[in-house]
Amino acid sequence: MRPDYAHTATNKLIKMNALIADVIAAEAVEATVDVVAESVAIAGIDFDAVVATAAALITTPKWRARIHEKDTRVTAQPGFVLHSYPHRETSLILDVFTRDYGRIALVAKGAKRPLSKLRGVLQTFQPLSLSWSGKSEIRTLIAAEWVGGLLPLEQSALLCGFYMNELLVKLVARDDPHATLFNHYVTTLNQLAHQEPAPIVLRQFELALLKQTGFAGDFTTCTSSRQPVDPGEMYVVDPEHGPRMARVAESWPRVSGKTLLDMEREDYRDIATQAQSKVLMRFLLVYHLGGAQLKTRQILIDLMQL
């Protein structure tokens, strides 16, 4: 074959491969291939041959996987690592809490390798920008970058942070977005980092968690009378229905109407509100956790009597 003919054939082959990729991309997004057809005509290549080759490639598992991955990619999503555990020799499985996608599982491939860029990034309580792909139960982490903006948690605040993470893992369902709860989590971490009173900060977070996940409702209305909660009366909170008037013999914690209203307003200045809300939240959490013990909670109780 003469060199000029060989060169022309090679150029046509290169163009054809590129056009096949264009047809596949158009098919993946269900777009028209008119532009591709025009390019084919200009290149002097048989359009039917290009489409036939592309169609054959699209049906292969490899291309289907690539198209699926492209359609399910998420980039630059704010999030935090709640928990991680080893996966095979060099990878990690991450339980992360994201702003727009809720709690999801990610596999961080190669994160345990000594030279991995992810090694020092995937830490708890650090604001991250996360990117991943996939729609299965465990997605694949593509990138993770430290965003900054929060002080590190130290000493007892660190234990409080792990307590919050354990609550999120146990009470927040996978793939259930909770943007408001995510923002409350960030605010609580910031409060703990600035050494604000842990008992008050945790009561606020616990109630926000139960409300945002549907485990708690309005504390301002008595469910038995349908009347507004009276600050001077005593109530119990039914874990399934909400506040009702306390009876003479109650096994559930008795709290004043003022405490319930204070909790709704996030006002914990009253010593009685602090004491009663602590007992009430412990009761509600135990109920909704199905009696499961929180490891971090017991440590906190021992150290700080929360």
Protein Blocks (a to p, Z undefined) as FASTA:
>chain_A
ZZklmmmmmmmmmmmmmmmmmmmmmmmnopafklmmmmmmmnopafklmmmmmmmmmmpm
klmmmmmmmmmccehiacddfbdcdehjlbccdddddfklopaddddehklpmklmklmm
mcghiacddddedjbfbdcdfbdcdebjiacdehjlmmmmmmmmmmmmmmmcghiacfkl
mmmmmmmmmmmmnopafklmmmmmmmmmmmmnopaccfkbcfklopacdfkbccdddfkn
opcdddfbdcbdcddfklmmmmmnopakbmklmmmmmmmmmmmmmmmnnopacfklmmmm
mmnoZZ
